[in-house]
Amino acid sequence: MKAIQISELKTLKPIEIDEPGPPGSGQVLVKTHRMGVCGTDISCYLGKFPFFDFPRIPGHELGVEVLAVGDGVTSVAVGDRCSVEPYMNCGHCYPCRRGATNCCQNLKVIGVMMDGGLCESFLIRADKLHRSEKLNFDQLALVETLAIGCHANDRGNPRPGDHALIIGAGPIGLATLEFAKLTGAVLSVMDMNPDRLRFVTDNYGVKNTVLFSGDGSEIERMQKCTGGDMYQVIIDATGNKHSMSGALRYLAPTGTLVYVGITTEELSFTHPTMHKPEASILASRNALPPDFTRIIQLIEQGTINTDPWITHRTGFDSVVNDFESFTKPETGVIKAIIDVA
């Protein structure tokens, strides 16, 4: 069976792997139709993601079709179209017992810590599939990205009238924006790329955009956007240590800063920068099962439109040659989709 592997730093290669075989009890055999290329996939390819080891078959943003079900599986049936919840939690550790399955102490994320879906078919636990009768495979492949943003927004918990800032207008920042705009908060988005800020304005109607140029001018712009109050909620989706270390400067007194982007490098800031505003600093990791159900319903209802996201597309046979371009913001990439089947 064909698959594509990140074999070493900045190297993808086609490989042959064994057929997965029939599903066991509680398992489902699925066919991969679409894979979304995530910032995590790019970080893994570039050797920057902390939970990744070479070699690995990537693929955790997936739109799949059910081919066969094992004993005891009633939640999905052959032919169902599904999104994959890629977080393989144990169900027994302390966070799992508390319902924080996203933080399982034994967590394995497919495509990151174990082989993923950039292959013809694979086996997965039935409870990790979220079906939809209405969504196409492109839309289903984007549910996981949206789930990351949904959970990050829930962690920040912006309220109506709050000034909220999203730093980074890549896919995770946009996913966060989708849910922040439903809260009634007054939104600002900051990025270094003016094209991405134009995308946010054109597709989301966000007028308060902030271009980061590294000279401190962003603070004057933020003060204008917030009437001098600065931001009650900030969600940093960059994964950049400089951005993450500097984000406290933009926080309003008693505000909350959420890190959803991940870096392998150390963050640093002076204690008074955190202490003076009595800041709350939170992390946001993965997502929870109800997030997937909610997102599928919102896309089905038309509340969330994923169409503008997909800026690049490639086929299974072309991804080895095309993947490098997806790492370059200057190509205008927001979200690339791989047509696996």
C-alpha positions as semicolon CSV with decimal commas, in nm:
position;residue;x (nm);y (nm);z (nm)
1;M;0,000;0,000;0,000
2;K;0,124;0,349;-0,086
3;A;0,212;0,606;0,180
4;I;0,429;0,916;0,208
5;Q;0,672;0,957;0,494
6;I;0,869;1,246;0,641
7;S;1,186;1,038;0,647
8;E;1,432;1,298;0,772
9;L;1,475;1,673;0,799
10;K;1,300;1,848;0,506
11;T;1,260;1,520;0,320
12;L;0,941;1,344;0,209
13;K;0,949;1,016;0,023
14;P;0,697;0,764;-0,111
15;I;0,706;0,428;0,069
16;E;0,522;0,097;0,060
17;I;0,359;-0,024;0,382
18;D;0,155;-0,331;0,474
19;E;-0,220;-0,329;0,424
20;P;-0,390;-0,254;0,758
21;G;-0,604;-0,568;0,766
22;P;-0,962;-0,598;0,898
23;P;-1,073;-0,384;1,193
24;G;-1,079;-0,538;1,537
25;S;-1,331;-0,477;1,812
26;G;-1,403;-0,106;1,844
27;Q;-1,196;-0,026;1,534
28;V;-1,280;0,114;1,192
29;L;-1,096;0,084;0,863
30;V;-1,101;0,416;0,678
31;K;-0,988;0,545;0,340
32;T;-0,814;0,882;0,335
33;H;-0,964;1,122;0,081
34;R;-0,821;1,456;0,197
35;M;-0,540;1,572;0,421
36;G;-0,499;1,930;0,535
37;V;-0,143;2,055;0,569
38;C;-0,112;2,204;0,915
39;G;0,146;2,429;1,076
40;T;0,233;2,123;1,284
41;D;0,310;1,924;0,967
42;I;0,534;2,205;0,847
43;S;0,710;2,227;1,184
44;C;0,764;1,850;1,180
45;Y;0,907;1,870;0,827
46;L;1,139;2,152;0,937
47;G;1,243;1,967;1,253
48;K;1,093;2,226;1,488
49;F;0,808;2,038;1,654
50;P;0,883;1,911;2,007
51;F;0,672;1,592;2,000
52;F;0,787;1,458;1,663
53;D;1,049;1,199;1,568
54;F;1,168;1,095;1,222
55;P;1,060;0,892;1,031
56;R;0,684;0,939;1,041
57;I;0,385;0,924;0,805
58;P;0,213;1,261;0,859
59;G;-0,156;1,339;0,841
60;H;-0,385;1,438;1,126
61;E;-0,624;1,681;0,951
62;L;-0,826;1,425;0,763
63;G;-1,145;1,371;0,568
64;V;-1,204;0,995;0,548
65;E;-1,454;0,735;0,430
66;V;-1,551;0,430;0,637
67;L;-1,461;0,107;0,457
68;A;-1,531;-0,150;0,731
69;V;-1,625;-0,159;1,099
70;G;-1,523;-0,397;1,374
71;D;-1,732;-0,571;1,638
72;G;-1,930;-0,344;1,865
73;V;-1,908;-0,036;1,641
74;T;-2,245;0,137;1,603
75;S;-2,145;0,505;1,582
76;V;-2,044;0,486;1,214
77;A;-2,126;0,264;0,919
78;V;-1,966;0,167;0,590
79;G;-1,977;0,462;0,349
80;D;-1,994;0,733;0,616
81;R;-1,787;1,046;0,562
82;C;-1,600;1,149;0,876
83;S;-1,356;1,390;1,029
84;V;-1,082;1,238;1,241
85;E;-1,013;1,338;1,600
86;P;-0,643;1,247;1,596
87;Y;-0,572;1,245;1,971
88;M;-0,530;0,887;2,089
89;N;-0,580;0,919;2,464
90;C;-0,557;0,633;2,711
91;G;-0,877;0,699;2,907
92;H;-0,723;0,599;3,240
93;C;-0,468;0,862;3,347
94;Y;-0,538;1,159;3,574
95;P;-0,631;1,415;3,302
96;C;-0,842;1,157;3,115
97;R;-1,034;1,081;3,435
98;R;-1,100;1,455;3,467
99;G;-1,227;1,481;3,110
100;A;-0,912;1,655;2,982
101;T;-0,848;1,394;2,713
102;N;-0,653;1,653;2,514
103;C;-0,384;1,645;2,786
104;C;-0,363;1,267;2,831
105;Q;-0,035;1,170;2,993
106;N;0,002;0,888;2,740
107;L;-0,128;1,085;2,442
108;K;-0,033;0,980;2,089
109;V;-0,137;1,213;1,809
110;I;-0,159;1,038;1,474
111;G;0,071;1,189;1,216
112;V;0,292;1,331;1,491
113;M;0,371;1,069;1,755
114;M;0,246;0,774;1,551
115;D;0,191;0,723;1,180
116;G;-0,094;0,922;1,030
117;G;-0,327;0,937;0,735
118;L;-0,109;1,024;0,434
119;C;-0,169;0,675;0,299
120;E;-0,443;0,486;0,121
121;S;-0,618;0,346;0,430
122;F;-0,563;0,289;0,802
123;L;-0,726;0,160;1,119
124;I;-0,857;0,391;1,388
125;R;-1,068;0,376;1,702
126;A;-1,436;0,428;1,626
127;D;-1,472;0,690;1,899
128;K;-1,226;0,914;1,712
129;L;-1,450;0,951;1,406
130;H;-1,705;1,231;1,371
131;R;-1,950;1,172;1,088
132;S;-2,145;1,415;0,873
133;E;-2,410;1,349;0,609
134;K;-2,364;1,695;0,458
135;L;-1,997;1,793;0,459
136;N;-1,755;1,709;0,181
137;F;-1,409;1,567;0,240
138;D;-1,240;1,909;0,209
139;Q;-1,459;2,046;0,487
140;L;-1,409;1,740;0,705
141;A;-1,031;1,773;0,671
142;L;-1,051;2,126;0,813
143;V;-1,249;2,037;1,124
144;E;-0,942;1,953;1,332
145;T;-0,775;2,288;1,259
146;L;-1,096;2,463;1,358
147;A;-1,108;2,254;1,676
148;I;-0,768;2,388;1,781
149;G;-0,898;2,743;1,742
150;C;-1,225;2,659;1,915
151;H;-1,044;2,526;2,222
152;A;-0,800;2,820;2,228
153;N;-1,087;3,067;2,216
154;D;-1,265;2,881;2,495
155;R;-0,949;2,904;2,705
156;G;-0,931;3,280;2,654
157;N;-1,307;3,317;2,703
158;P;-1,355;3,664;2,550
159;R;-1,687;3,822;2,643
160;P;-1,909;4,066;2,454
161;G;-1,739;4,404;2,436
162;D;-1,395;4,277;2,538
163;H;-1,106;4,382;2,319
164;A;-0,943;4,061;2,197
165;L;-0,624;4,027;1,995
166;I;-0,524;3,731;1,781
167;I;-0,154;3,727;1,698
168;G;-0,078;3,535;1,381
169;A;-0,314;3,510;1,082
170;G;-0,215;3,163;0,971
171;P;-0,458;2,868;0,984
172;I;-0,464;2,839;1,365
173;G;-0,509;3,214;1,404
174;L;-0,792;3,207;1,151
175;A;-0,949;2,910;1,328
176;T;-0,939;3,104;1,654
177;L;-1,089;3,406;1,478
178;E;-1,385;3,198;1,359
179;F;-1,488;3,138;1,720
180;A;-1,379;3,469;1,868
181;K;-1,611;3,650;1,627
182;L;-1,906;3,451;1,768
183;T;-1,845;3,588;2,119
184;G;-1,927;3,955;2,056
185;A;-1,574;4,065;2,143
186;V;-1,414;4,354;1,954
187;L;-1,144;4,184;1,751
188;S;-0,798;4,281;1,633
189;V;-0,555;4,066;1,435
190;M;-0,179;4,120;1,416
191;D;0,063;3,968;1,165
192;M;0,392;4,050;0,993
193;N;0,245;3,970;0,651
194;P;0,025;4,246;0,502
195;D;-0,131;4,000;0,257
196;R;-0,262;3,791;0,545
197;L;-0,405;4,100;0,711
198;R;-0,582;4,189;0,386
199;F;-0,719;3,834;0,377
200;V;-0,861;3,884;0,728
201;T;-1,023;4,212;0,633
202;D;-1,163;4,088;0,302
203;N;-1,298;3,756;0,430
204;Y;-1,385;3,831;0,793
205;G;-1,454;4,202;0,796
206;V;-1,193;4,265;1,066
207;K;-1,106;4,634;1,045
208;N;-0,867;4,641;1,342
209;T;-0,560;4,488;1,180
210;V;-0,210;4,552;1,316
211;L;0,101;4,514;1,104
212;F;0,396;4,411;1,317
213;S;0,716;4,570;1,187
214;G;0,942;4,529;1,491
215;D;0,978;4,900;1,568
216;G;0,714;4,929;1,840
217;S;0,464;5,104;1,615
218;E;0,213;4,827;1,677
219;I;0,145;4,961;2,027
220;E;0,025;5,297;1,896
221;R;-0,205;5,117;1,655
222;M;-0,338;4,893;1,934
223;Q;-0,409;5,190;2,157
224;K;-0,608;5,345;1,876
225;C;-0,802;5,021;1,819
226;T;-0,886;4,982;2,190
227;G;-0,932;5,343;2,297
228;G;-0,615;5,309;2,503
229;D;-0,737;5,012;2,706
230;M;-0,534;4,742;2,528
231;Y;-0,653;4,379;2,523
232;Q;-0,847;4,180;2,779
233;V;-0,779;3,859;2,585
234;I;-0,476;3,781;2,367
235;I;-0,430;3,453;2,183
236;D;-0,086;3,400;2,033
237;A;-0,099;3,154;1,744
238;T;0,248;3,219;1,604
239;G;0,471;2,958;1,769
240;N;0,741;3,227;1,751
241;K;0,942;3,280;2,071
242;H;0,985;3,653;2,011
243;S;0,612;3,708;1,959
244;M;0,521;3,486;2,252
245;S;0,769;3,657;2,484
246;G;0,651;4,004;2,385
247;A;0,276;3,946;2,390
248;L;0,234;4,052;2,754
249;R;0,309;4,411;2,650
250;Y;-0,029;4,428;2,481
251;L;-0,236;4,297;2,770
252;A;-0,489;4,508;2,961
253;P;-0,490;4,493;3,341
254;T;-0,643;4,164;3,463
255;G;-0,619;4,029;3,108
256;T;-0,559;3,675;2,985
257;L;-0,287;3,561;2,747
258;V;-0,329;3,223;2,577
259;Y;-0,046;3,042;2,400
260;V;-0,182;2,808;2,133
261;G;0,129;2,811;1,912
262;I;0,417;2,584;2,019
263;T;0,790;2,650;2,020
264;T;1,086;2,439;2,130
265;E;1,268;2,752;2,247
266;E;1,259;2,931;2,582
267;L;1,028;3,227;2,641
268;S;1,141;3,517;2,855
269;F;0,983;3,827;3,006
270;T;1,038;4,029;3,319
271;H;0,823;3,936;3,615
272;P;0,677;4,288;3,655
273;T;0,543;4,263;3,299
274;M;0,327;3,975;3,416
275;H;0,277;4,081;3,777
276;K;0,176;4,445;3,727
277;P;-0,141;4,372;3,525
278;E;-0,218;4,063;3,735
279;A;-0,206;3,867;3,412
280;S;-0,340;3,518;3,359
281;I;-0,118;3,312;3,129
282;L;-0,271;2,996;2,984
283;A;-0,175;2,725;2,740
284;S;-0,414;2,565;2,493
285;R;-0,344;2,211;2,379
286;N;-0,531;2,018;2,111
287;A;-0,911;2,008;2,144
288;L;-1,195;1,811;2,303
289;P;-1,449;1,574;2,146
290;P;-1,746;1,815;2,179
291;D;-1,548;2,072;1,978
292;F;-1,563;1,844;1,674
293;T;-1,939;1,794;1,705
294;R;-1,997;2,167;1,743
295;I;-1,778;2,258;1,445
296;I;-1,942;2,009;1,210
297;Q;-2,281;2,155;1,302
298;L;-2,159;2,513;1,248
299;I;-2,023;2,429;0,901
300;E;-2,342;2,241;0,812
301;Q;-2,549;2,544;0,919
302;G;-2,332;2,783;0,715
303;T;-2,213;2,973;1,023
304;I;-1,856;2,882;0,933
305;N;-1,748;2,898;0,568
306;T;-1,425;2,710;0,503
307;D;-1,406;2,790;0,130
308;P;-1,172;3,093;0,154
309;W;-0,920;2,893;0,354
310;I;-0,807;2,656;0,081
311;T;-0,549;2,848;-0,121
312;H;-0,334;2,559;-0,246
313;R;-0,404;2,204;-0,352
314;T;-0,191;1,911;-0,464
315;G;-0,235;1,543;-0,540
316;F;-0,089;1,242;-0,365
317;D;0,161;1,186;-0,646
318;S;0,274;1,551;-0,643
319;V;0,303;1,625;-0,271
320;V;0,671;1,529;-0,246
321;N;0,756;1,799;-0,500
322;D;0,504;2,057;-0,380
323;F;0,536;2,036;-0,002
324;E;0,838;2,266;0,029
325;S;0,635;2,552;-0,122
326;F;0,376;2,516;0,155
327;T;0,642;2,620;0,408
328;K;0,686;2,961;0,244
329;P;0,438;3,237;0,338
330;E;0,545;3,439;0,034
331;T;0,360;3,188;-0,185
332;G;0,036;3,316;-0,032
333;V;-0,047;2,981;0,126
334;I;-0,312;2,983;0,395
335;K;-0,421;2,620;0,383
336;A;-0,302;2,348;0,145
337;I;-0,509;2,038;0,084
338;I;-0,373;1,706;-0,041
339;D;-0,611;1,501;-0,258
340;V;-0,513;1,157;-0,137
341;A;-0,792;0,971;-0,321
